[in-house]
C-alpha cells in the first residue's frame, strides 16, 4: 500500500522561534565511524549534565512569565507573554526528552509514522499568507512500525526544523519531501528539501558536536550530532547527500520492526 500524506502549506516565518541547527554531509564512509562504548558513556554524561543544568533556569523563566502575565492587562503584552510561555514550554519539553533519552533503555513501541509527521508539522508550523512551505509525506508502509518513538520523533523534528530554517531565499517555492518505507530489514526514512544545501568544505564536519556552518543562525551546533547519535543508539545511522544551493537529502535507517498487527 502506498500512502501519500500531503500536509497543508504552512508559514516559515516562525523559524526565528526554533533553535534547530542546520547541517549537511555526504555519504562517505569517513564520517560514518562507529561510536565506541566509552565515547557514548562520556557523551551521554555530558549531555545529561547540560540538560539537567539548564532545566532550573527554564523553570525560573516560566515562573517569571506567569507573574508578568498576571500583572499586565494590556492585550498586546498578553499576546507576547503567551508566545514566550509557549516557546519556553516547548524548550522545557525538549530538555525533558534529552534527559529521558539519556537514562532510558532501548524502548520499542508501536506508532504510526504518518501521524507522527503530521503532528510534528502541526506543532512546528503556523499559517501565514506570505511565505509558505509545502511538506509531503510519501509513506510506503502498510502498518504501524515498532521503534523508539521518542528518538525517531527527535530526529525528524530536527531535520524538518533545519529544512525550514535554511530554506533557499532564491526559490519561489519551498518544499520538504519525506519518503518512508522498508528496504530489506531496514526502515528507511528520507527527508529531502530544496534549501541552501551545504558547502563542500564543511561536508566532513557536519555531524561533529558544536559545529555550525552558518554562524549567523541561532543554535548550539548539537542538533545533527544528537540526531545521528540517536540513530546509532537504535542500531541504525543518519547519512546525508547535499548540493550547495540546490538542496539536501538526509537518510535515516534503523532496523525494521513491524507492528503486532502485521505479524
Secondary structure, DSSP 8 states (H G I E B T S, - for coil): --EEEEEEEEESGGGGG---------S-GGG-----HHHHHHHHHHHHHHHHHHHHHHHHHHHHHHHHHHH---HHHHHHHHHHHHHHHHHHHHHHHHHHHTT-----EEE-HHHHHHHHHHHH-B--SS-EEEEEEEE--SS-EEE-HHHHHHHHHHHHHHHHHT--TT-SSEEEEEEEEEETTEEEEEEEE-S----GGGGGGTTSTT--S-TTS---S-HHHHHHHHHHHTT-EEEEEEETTTEEEEEEEEE--B-GGG-
